[in-house]
């Protein structure tokens, strides 16, 4: 009888821990930029490898000082390249594609930039200004701008912009 109670108590504890983990809010990243701040909620449930790499880049300071090197009015703003011209990445390996049926590119969606190879995403990412569902299941969706989209909208446009907007600092924040 004692053994059954112990097993039951262990099961109850495991379920409580599991429920607490499931109820934990998704991480967020705050970007302080030259145009103002915005916050992105990340989706570890939709793109676990991408989110893990992204959060590591943030913790390592990879995005601090990086410019938005490609900003196309009505489409998207792209950043994350340490070279500032769209040809660079990080020292971490490329990330395999994590496409999901449930993820759609809507205004403020954050996705991974890549080359023609779907498994070539690294540190560059983009934020769409308007719905861009033609990108669905072709690029990994890993987050959504939760606040401050007006600052993303205000980024100087161009490929590259004459005077590009810049990420001053990216920080993982908790609620």
Contact map, one row per residue, 1 for C-alpha under 8 A:
1111100000000000000000000000000000000000000000000000000000000000000000000000000000000000000000000000000000000000000000000000000000000000000000000000000000000000000000000000000
1111110000000000000000000000000000000000000000000000000000000000000000000000000000000000000000000000000000000000000000000000000000000000000000000000000000000000000000000000000
1111111000000000000000000000000000000000000000000000000000000000000000000000000000000000000000000000000000000000000000000000000000000000000000000000000000000000000000000000000
1111111100000000000000000000000000000000000000000000000000000000000000000000000000000000000000000000000000000000000000000000000000000000000000000000000000000000000000000000000
1111111110000000000000000000000000000000000000000000000000000000000000000000000000000000000000000000000000000000000000000000000000000000000000000000000000000000000000000000000
0111111111000000000000000000000000000000000000000000000000000000000000000000000000000000000000000000000000000000000000000000000000000000000000000000000000000000000000000000000
0011111111100000000000000000000000000000000000000000000000000000000000000000000000000000000000000000000000000000000000000000000000000000000000000000000000000000000000000000000
0001111111110000000000000000000000000000000000000000000000000000000000000000000000000000000000000000000000000000000000000000000000000000000000000000000000000000000000000000000
0000111111111000000000000000000000000000000000000000000000000000000000000000000000000000000000000000000000000000000000000000000000000000000000000000000000000000000000000000000
0000011111111100000000000000000000000000000000000000000000000000000000000000000000000000000000000000000000000000000000000000000000000000000000000000000000000000000000000000000
0000001111111110000000000000000000000000000000000000000000000000000000000000000000000000000000000000000000000000000000000000000000000000000000000000000000000000000000000000000
0000000111111111000000000000000000000000000000000000000000000000000000000000000000000000000000000000000000000000000000000000000000000000000000000000000000000000000000000000000
0000000011111111100000000000000000000000000000000000000000000000000000000000000000000000000000000000000000000000000000000000000000000000000000000000000000000000000000000000000
0000000001111111110000000000000000000000000000000000000000000000000000000000000000000000000000000000000000000000000000000000000000000000000000000000000000000000000000000000000
0000000000111111111000000000000000000000000000000000000000000000000000000000000000000000000000000000000000000000000000000000000000000000000000000000000000000000000000000000000
0000000000011111111100000000000000000000000000000000000000000000000000000000000000000000000000000000000000000000000000000000000000000000000000000000000000000000000000000000000
0000000000001111111110000000000000000000000000000000000000000000000000000000000000000000000000000000000000000000000000000000000000000000000000000000000000000000000000000000000
0000000000000111111111000000000000000000000000000000000000000000000000000000000000000000000000000000000000000000000000000000000000000000000000000000000000000000000000000000000
0000000000000011111111100000000000000000000000000000000000000000000000000000000000000000000000000000000000000000000000000000000000000000000000000000000000000000000000000000000
0000000000000001111111110000000000000000000000000000000000000000000000000000000000000000000000000000000000000000000000000000000000000000000000000000000000000000000000000000000
0000000000000000111111110000000000000000000000000000000000000000000000000000000000000000000000000000000000000000000000000000000000000000000000000000000000000000000000000000000
0000000000000000011111110000000000000000000000000000000000000000000000000000000000000000000000000000000000000000000000000000000000000000000000000000000000000000000000000000000
0000000000000000001111111000000000000000000000000000000000000000000000000000000000000000000000000000000000000000000000000000000000000000000000000000000000000000000000000000000
0000000000000000000111111100000000000000000000000000000000000000000000000000000000000000000000000000000000000000000000000000000000000000000000000000000000000000000000000000000
0000000000000000000000111110000000000000000000000000000000000000000000000000000000000000000000000000000000000000000000000000000000000000000000000000000000000000000000000000001
0000000000000000000000011111000000000000111100000000000000000000000000000000000000000000000000000000000000000000000000000000000000000000000000000000000000000000000000000000000
0000000000000000000000001111100000000000111000000000000000000000000000000000000000000000000000000000000000000000000000000000000000000000000000000000000000000000000000000001110
0000000000000000000000000111110000000011110000000000000000000000000000000000000000000000000000000000000000000000000000000000000000000000000000000000000000000000000000000001110
0000000000000000000000000011111000000011110000000000000000000000000000000000000000000000000000000000000000000000000000000000000000000000000000000000000000000000000000000111100
0000000000000000000000000001111100001111000000000000000000000000000000000000000000000000000000000000000000000000000000000000000000000000000000000000000000000000000000000111100
0000000000000000000000000000111110001110000000000000000000000000000000000000000000000000000000000000000000000000000000000000000000000000000000000000000000000000000000111110000
0000000000000000000000000000011111011100000000000000000000000000000000000000000000000000000000000000000000000000000000000000000000000000000000000000000000000000000000111100000
0000000000000000000000000000001111111100000000000000000000000000000000000000000000000000000000000000000000000000000000000000000000000000000000000000000000000000000011111000000
0000000000000000000000000000000111110000000000000000000000000000000000000000000000000000000000000000000000000000000000000000000000000000000000000000000000000000000011110000000
0000000000000000000000000000000011111000000000000000000000000000000000000000000000000000000000000000000000000000000000000000000000000000000000000000001101100000000011000000000
0000000000000000000000000000000111111100000000000000000000000000000000000000000000000000000000000000000000000000000000000000000000000000000000000001001000000000000000000000000
0000000000000000000000000000011110111110000000000000000000000000000000000000000000000000000000000000000000000000000000000000000000000000000000000001001000000000000000000000000
0000000000000000000000000000011110011111000000000000000000000000000000000000000000000000000000000000000000000000000000000000000000000000000000001111101100000000000000000000000
0000000000000000000000000001111000001111100000000000000000000000000000000000000000000000000000000000000000000000000000000000000000000000000000001111000000000000000000000000000
0000000000000000000000000001110000000111110000000000000000000000000000000000000000000000000000000000000000000000000000000000000000000000000000111110000000000000000000000000000
0000000000000000000000000111100000000011111000000000000000000000000000000000000000000000000000000000000000000000000000000000000000000000000000111100000000000000000000000000000
0000000000000000000000000111100000000001111100000010000000000000000000000000000000000000000000000000000000000000000000000000000000000000000001110000000000000000000000000000000
0000000000000000000000000110000000000000111111110010000000000000000000000000000000000000000000000000000000000000000000000000000000000000000001100000000000000000000000000000000
0000000000000000000000000100000000000000011111111111000000000000000000000000000000000000000000000000000000000000000000000000000000000000000001000000000000000000000000000000000
0000000000000000000000000000000000000000001111110000000000000000000000000000000000000000000000000000000000000000000000000000000000000000000000000000000000000000000000000000000
0000000000000000000000000000000000000000001111110000000000000000000000000000000000000000000000000101001000000000000000000000000000000000000011000000000000000000000000000000000
0000000000000000000000000000000000000000001111111110000000000000000000000000000000000000000000000110000000000000000000000000000000000000000111000000000000000000000000000000000
0000000000000000000000000000000000000000001111111111000000000000000000000000000000000000000000000000000000000000000000000000000000000000000000000000000000000000000000000000000
0000000000000000000000000000000000000000000100111111100000000000000000000000000000000000000000110100000000000000000000000000000000000000000000000000000000000000000000000000000
0000000000000000000000000000000000000000000100111111110000000000000000000000000000000000000000100100000000000000000000000000000000000000000001000000000000000000000000000000000
0000000000000000000000000000000000000000011100111111111000000000000000000000000000000000000000000000000000000000000000000000000000000000000001000000000000000000000000000000000
0000000000000000000000000000000000000000000100011111111100000000000000000000000000000000000000000000000000000000000000000000000000000000000000000000000000000000000000000000000
0000000000000000000000000000000000000000000000001111111110000000000000000000000000000000000000100000000000000000000000000000000000000000000000000000000000000000000000000000000
0000000000000000000000000000000000000000000000000111111111000000000000000000000000000000000000000000000000000000000000000010000000000000000000000000000000000000000000000000000
0000000000000000000000000000000000000000000000000011111111100000000000000000000000000000000000000000000000000000000000000000000000000000000000000000000000000000000000000001000
0000000000000000000000000000000000000000000000000001111111110000000000000000000000000000000000000000000000000000000000000000000000000000000000000000000000000000000000000000000
0000000000000000000000000000000000000000000000000000111111111110000000000000000000000000000000000000000000000000000000000010000000000000000000000000000000000000000000000000000
0000000000000000000000000000000000000000000000000000011111111110000000000000000000000000000000000000000000000000000000000000000000000000000000000000000000000000000000000111000
0000000000000000000000000000000000000000000000000000001111111100000000000000000000000000000000000000000000000000000000000000000000000000000000000000000000000000000000000011000
0000000000000000000000000000000000000000000000000000000111111100000000000000000000000000000000000000000000000000000000000000000000000000000000000000000000000000000000000000000
0000000000000000000000000000000000000000000000000000000011111111000000000000000000000000000000000000000000000000000000000000000000000000000000000000000000000000000000001100000
0000000000000000000000000000000000000000000000000000000011111111010000000000000101000000010000000000000000000000000000000000000000000000000000000000000000000000000000000000000
0000000000000000000000000000000000000000000000000000000011001111110000000000000101000000000000000000000000000000000000000000000000000000000000000000000000000000000000101100000
0000000000000000000000000000000000000000000000000000000000001111110000000000000000000000000000000000000000000000000000000000000000000000000000000000000000000000000000111100000
0000000000000000000000000000000000000000000000000000000000000011111000000000000000000000000000000000000000000000000000000000000000000000000000000000000000000000000001111000000
0000000000000000000000000000000000000000000000000000000000000111111100000000001111010000000000000000000000000000000000000000000000000000000000000000000000000000000001110000000
0000000000000000000000000000000000000000000000000000000000000000111110000000001110010000000000000000000000000000000000000000000000000000000000000000000000000000000111100000000
0000000000000000000000000000000000000000000000000000000000000000011111100000111100010000000000000000000000000000000000000000000000000000000000000000000000100000000111100000000
0000000000000000000000000000000000000000000000000000000000000000001111100000111010011100000000000000000000000000000000000000000000000000000000000000000000000111100100000000000
0000000000000000000000000000000000000000000000000000000000000000000111110001111000000100000000000000000000000000000000000000000000000000000000000000000000001111100000000000000
0000000000000000000000000000000000000000000000000000000000000000000111111011110000000000000000000000000000000000000000000000000000000000000000000000000000111111100000000000000
0000000000000000000000000000000000000000000000000000000000000000000001111111100000000000000000000000000000000000000000000000000000000000000000000000000000001110000000000000000
0000000000000000000000000000000000000000000000000000000000000000000000111111000000000000000000000000000000000000000000000000000010000000000000000000000000001000000000000000000
0000000000000000000000000000000000000000000000000000000000000000000000011111000000000000000000000000000000000000000000000000000011000000000000000000000000000000000000000000000
0000000000000000000000000000000000000000000000000000000000000000000000111111100000000000000000000000000000000000000000000000000111010000000000000000000000000000000000000000000
0000000000000000000000000000000000000000000000000000000000000000000001111111110000000000000000000000000000000000000000000000011111000000000000000000000000000000000000000000000
0000000000000000000000000000000000000000000000000000000000000000000111110011111000000000000000000000000000000000000000000000011110000000000000000000000100100000000000000000000
0000000000000000000000000000000000000000000000000000000000000000000111100001111100000000000000000000000000000000100000000001111000000000000000000000000000000000000000000000000
0000000000000000000000000000000000000000000000000000000000000000011111000000111110010000000000000000000000000000000000000001110000000000000000000000000000000000000000000000000
0000000000000000000000000000000000000000000000000000000000000110011100000000011111010000100000000000000000000000000000000011100000000000000000000000000000000000000000000000000
0000000000000000000000000000000000000000000000000000000000000000011010000000001111111111110000000000000000000000000000000011000000000000000000000000000000000000000000000000000
0000000000000000000000000000000000000000000000000000000000000110010000000000000111110001110000000000000000000000000000000000000000000000000000000000000000000000000000000000000
0000000000000000000000000000000000000000000000000000000000000000000000000000000011111111100000000000000000000000000000000000000000000000000000000000000000000000000000000000000
0000000000000000000000000000000000000000000000000000000000000000011110000000001111111111000000000000000000000000000000000000000000000000000000000000000000000000000000000000000
0000000000000000000000000000000000000000000000000000000000000000000010000000000010111111000000000000000000000000000000000000000000000000000000000000000000000001000000000000000
0000000000000000000000000000000000000000000000000000000000000000000011000000000010111111000000000000000000000000000000000001000000000000000000000000000000000000000000000000000
0000000000000000000000000000000000000000000000000000000000000000000000000000000010111111100000000000000000000000000000000000000000000000000000000000000000000000000000000000000
0000000000000000000000000000000000000000000000000000000000000000000000000000000011111111110000000000000000000000000000000000000000000000000000000000000000000000000000000000000
0000000000000000000000000000000000000000000000000000000000000000000000000000000111100011111000000000000000000000000000000111000000000000000000000000000000000000000000000000000
0000000000000000000000000000000000000000000000000000000000000100000000000000000011000001111110000000000000000000000000000110000000000000000000000000000000000000000000000000000
0000000000000000000000000000000000000000000000000000000000000000000000000000000000000000111110000000000000000000000000000000000000000000000000000000000000000000000000000000000
0000000000000000000000000000000000000000000000000000000000000000000000000000000000000000011111000000000000000000000000000100000000000000000000000000000000000000000000000000000
0000000000000000000000000000000000000000000000000000000000000000000000000000000000000000011111100000000000000000000000000100000000000000000000000000000000000000000000000000000
0000000000000000000000000000000000000000000000000000000000000000000000000000000000000000000111110000000000000000000000111100000000000000000000000000000000000000000000000000000
0000000000000000000000000000000000000000000000001100100000000000000000000000000000000000000011111000000000000000000000111100000000000000000000000000000000000000000000000000000
0000000000000000000000000000000000000000000000001000000000000000000000000000000000000000000001111100000000000000000001111000000000000000000000000000000000000000000000000000000
0000000000000000000000000000000000000000000000000000000000000000000000000000000000000000000000111110000000000000000001111000000000000000001100000000000000000000000000000000000
0000000000000000000000000000000000000000000001101100000000000000000000000000000000000000000000011111000000000000000000000000000000000000001110000000000000000000000000000000000
0000000000000000000000000000000000000000000000100000000000000000000000000000000000000000000000001111101000000000000000000000000000000001111110000000000000000000000000000000000
0000000000000000000000000000000000000000000001000000000000000000000000000000000000000000000000000111111000000000000000000000000000000000100100000000000000000000000000000000000
0000000000000000000000000000000000000000000000000000000000000000000000000000000000000000000000000011111100000000000000000000000000000001100000000000000000000000000000000000000
0000000000000000000000000000000000000000000000000000000000000000000000000000000000000000000000000001111100000000000000000000000000000000000000000000000000000000000000000000000
0000000000000000000000000000000000000000000001000000000000000000000000000000000000000000000000000011111110000000000000000000000000000001100010000000000000000000000000000000000
0000000000000000000000000000000000000000000000000000000000000000000000000000000000000000000000000000111111001000000000000000000000001011000010000000000000000000000000000000000
0000000000000000000000000000000000000000000000000000000000000000000000000000000000000000000000000000001111111100000000000000000100111111000010000000000000000000000000000000000
0000000000000000000000000000000000000000000000000000000000000000000000000000000000000000000000000000000111111000000000000000000101111000000000000000000000000000000000000000000
0000000000000000000000000000000000000000000000000000000000000000000000000000000000000000000000000000000011111000000000000000000111110000000000000000000000000000000000000000000
0000000000000000000000000000000000000000000000000000000000000000000000000000000000000000000000000000000011111100000000000000001111000000000000011100100000000000000000000000000
0000000000000000000000000000000000000000000000000000000000000000000000000000000000000000000000000000000111111110000000000000001100000000000011111000000000000000000000000000000
0000000000000000000000000000000000000000000000000000000000000000000000000000000000000000000000000000000010011111000000000000111100000000000011111000000000000000000000000000000
0000000000000000000000000000000000000000000000000000000000000000000000000000000000000000000000000000000000001111100000000000111000000000001111100000000000000000000000000000000
0000000000000000000000000000000000000000000000000000000000000000000000000000000000000000000000000000000000000111110000001111110000000000001111000000000000000000000000000000000
0000000000000000000000000000000000000000000000000000000000000000000000000000010000000000000000000000000000000011111000001111110000000000001000000000000000000000000000000000000
0000000000000000000000000000000000000000000000000000000000000000000000000000000000000000000000000000000000000001111111111101000000000000001000000000000000000000000000000000000
0000000000000000000000000000000000000000000000000000000000000000000000000000000000000000000000000000000000000000111111011000000000000000000000000000000000000000000000000000000
0000000000000000000000000000000000000000000000000000000000000000000000000000000000000000000000000000000000000000011111010000000000000000000000000000000000000000000000000000000
0000000000000000000000000000000000000000000000000000000000000000000000000000000000000000000000000000000000000000011111110000000000000000000000000000000000000000000000000000000
0000000000000000000000000000000000000000000000000000000000000000000000000000000000000000000000011000000000000000011111111000000000000000011000000000000000000000000000000000000
0000000000000000000000000000000000000000000000000000000000000000000000000000000000000000000001111000000000000000010011111000000000000000000000000000000000000000000000000000000
0000000000000000000000000000000000000000000000000000000000000000000000000000000000000000000001111000000000000000011111111100000000000000000000000000000000000000000000000000000
0000000000000000000000000000000000000000000000000000000000000000000000000000000000000000000001111000000000000001111001111111000000000000000000000000000000000000000000000000000
0000000000000000000000000000000000000000000000000000000000000000000000000000000000000000110111100000000000000001110000011111000000000000000000000000000000000000000000000000000
0000000000000000000000000000000000000000000000000000010010000000000000000000000110000000110000000000000000000001100000001111100000000000000000000000000000000000000000000000000
0000000000000000000000000000000000000000000000000000000000000000000000000000011110000100100000000000000000000001110000001111110000000000000000000000000000000000000000000000000
0000000000000000000000000000000000000000000000000000000000000000000000000000011100000000000000000000000000000111100000000011111000000000000000000000000000000000000000000000000
0000000000000000000000000000000000000000000000000000000000000000000000000001111000000000000000000000000000000111100000000001111100000000000000000000000000000000000000000000000
0000000000000000000000000000000000000000000000000000000000000000000000000001110000000000000000000000000000011110000000000000111110000000000000000000000000000000000000000000000
0000000000000000000000000000000000000000000000000000000000000000000000000011100000000000000000000000000011111100000000000000011111110000000000000000000000000000000000000000000
0000000000000000000000000000000000000000000000000000000000000000000000001111100000000000000000000000000000110000000000000000001111100000000000000000000010000000000000000000000
0000000000000000000000000000000000000000000000000000000000000000000000000111000000000000000000000000000001110000000000000000000111110000000000000000000000000000000000000000000
0000000000000000000000000000000000000000000000000000000000000000000000000000000000000000000000000000000011100000000000000000000111111000000000000000000000000000000000000000000
0000000000000000000000000000000000000000000000000000000000000000000000000010000000000000000000000000000011100000000000000000000101111111000000000000000000000000000000000000000
0000000000000000000000000000000000000000000000000000000000000000000000000000000000000000000000000000000111000000000000000000000000111111000000000000000000000000000000000000000
0000000000000000000000000000000000000000000000000000000000000000000000000000000000000000000000000000000010000000000000000000000000011111000000000000000000000000000000000000000
0000000000000000000000000000000000000000000000000000000000000000000000000000000000000000000000000000000110000000000000000000000000011111111000000000000000000000000000000000000
0000000000000000000000000000000000000000000000000000000000000000000000000000000000000000000000000010101110000000000000000000000000011111111000000000000000000000000000000000000
0000000000000000000000000000000000000000000000000000000000000000000000000000000000000000000000000011101000000000000000000000000000000011111100000000000000000000000000000000000
0000000000000000000000000000000000000000000000000000000000000000000000000000000000000000000000000010000000000000000001000000000000000011111100000000000000000000000000000000000
0000000000000000000000000000000000000000000000000000000000000000000000000000000000000000000000001110000000000011110001000000000000000011111110000000000000000000000000000000000
0000000000000000000000000000000000000000000000100000000000000000000000000000000000000000000000001111000000000011000000000000000000000000111111000000000000000000000000000000000
0000000000000000000000000000000000000000000001100000000000000000000000000000000000000000000000000110001110001111000000000000000000000000001111100000000000000000000000000000000
0000000000000000000000000000000000000000011101100110000000000000000000000000000000000000000000000000000000001111000000000000000000000000000111110000000000000000000000000000000
0000000000000000000000000000000000000001111000000000000000000000000000000000000000000000000000000000000000001110000000000000000000000000000011111000000000000000000000000000000
0000000000000000000000000000000000000001110000000000000000000000000000000000000000000000000000000000000000011100000000000000000000000000000001111100000000000000000000000000000
0000000000000000000000000000000000000111100000000000000000000000000000000000000000000000000000000000000000011100000000000000000000000000000000111111100000000000000000000000000
0000000000000000000000000000000000000111100000000000000000000000000000000000000000000000000000000000000000010000000000000000000000000000000000011111100000000000000000000000000
0000000000000000000000000000000000000111000000000000000000000000000000000000000000000000000000000000000000000000000000000000000000000000000000001111100000000000000000000000000
0000000000000000000000000000000000011110000000000000000000000000000000000000000000000000000000000000000000000000000000000000000000000000000000001111111100000000000000000000000
0000000000000000000000000000000000000100000000000000000000000000000000000000000000000000000000000000000000010000000000000000000000000000000000001111111110000000000000000000000
0000000000000000000000000000000000000000000000000000000000000000000000000000000000000000000000000000000000000000000000000000000000000000000000000001111111000000000000000000000
0000000000000000000000000000000000111100000000000000000000000000000000000000000000000000000000000000000000000000000000000000000000000000000000000001111111100000000000000000000
0000000000000000000000000000000000100100000000000000000000000000000000000000100000000000000000000000000000000000000000000000000000000000000000000001111111100000000000000000000
0000000000000000000000000000000000000000000000000000000000000000000000000000000000000000000000000000000000000000000000000000000010000000000000000000111111100000000000000000000
0000000000000000000000000000000000100000000000000000000000000000000000000000000000000000000000000000000000000000000000000000000000000000000000000000011111110000000000000000000
0000000000000000000000000000000000100000000000000000000000000000000100100000100000000000000000000000000000000000000000000000000000000000000000000000001111111000000110000000000
0000000000000000000000000000000000000000000000000000000000000000000000100000000000000000000000000000000000000000000000000000000000000000000000000000000001111100111110000000000
0000000000000000000000000000000000000000000000000000000000000000000001111000000000000000000000000000000000000000000000000000000000000000000000000000000000111111100100000000000
0000000000000000000000000000000000000000000000000000000000000000000011110000000000000000000000000000000000000000000000000000000000000000000000000000000000011111110000000000000
0000000000000000000000000000000000000000000000000000000000000000000011110000000000000000000000000000000000000000000000000000000000000000000000000000000000001111100000000000000
0000000000000000000000000000000000000000000000000000000000000000000011100000000000001000000000000000000000000000000000000000000000000000000000000000000000001111110100000000000
0000000000000000000000000000000000000000000000000000000000000000000011100000000000000000000000000000000000000000000000000000000000000000000000000000000000011111111100000000000
0000000000000000000000000000000000000000000000000000000000000000000000000000000000000000000000000000000000000000000000000000000000000000000000000000000000010101111100000000000
0000000000000000000000000000000000000000000000000000000000000000000000000000000000000000000000000000000000000000000000000000000000000000000000000000000000010000111110000000000
0000000000000000000000000000000000000000000000000000000000000000001110000000000000000000000000000000000000000000000000000000000000000000000000000000000000111001111111000000000
0000000000000000000000000000000011100000000000000000000000000000001100000000000000000000000000000000000000000000000000000000000000000000000000000000000000110000001111100000000
0000000000000000000000000000000011100000000000000000000000000000111100000000000000000000000000000000000000000000000000000000000000000000000000000000000000000000000111110000000
0000000000000000000000000000001111000000000000000000000000000011111100000000000000000000000000000000000000000000000000000000000000000000000000000000000000000000000011111100000
0000000000000000000000000000001111000000000000000000000000000001110000000000000000000000000000000000000000000000000000000000000000000000000000000000000000000000000001111100000
0000000000000000000000000000001110000000000000000000000000001011100000000000000000000000000000000000000000000000000000000000000000000000000000000000000000000000000000111110000
0000000000000000000000000000111100000000000000000000000001001011000000000000000000000000000000000000000000000000000000000000000000000000000000000000000000000000000000111111000
0000000000000000000000000000111000000000000000000000000001100000000000000000000000000000000000000000000000000000000000000000000000000000000000000000000000000000000000001111100
0000000000000000000000000011110000000000000000000000001001100000000000000000000000000000000000000000000000000000000000000000000000000000000000000000000000000000000000000111110
0000000000000000000000000011110000000000000000000000000000000000000000000000000000000000000000000000000000000000000000000000000000000000000000000000000000000000000000000011111
0000000000000000000000000011000000000000000000000000000000000000000000000000000000000000000000000000000000000000000000000000000000000000000000000000000000000000000000000001111
0000000000000000000000001000000000000000000000000000000000000000000000000000000000000000000000000000000000000000000000000000000000000000000000000000000000000000000000000000111
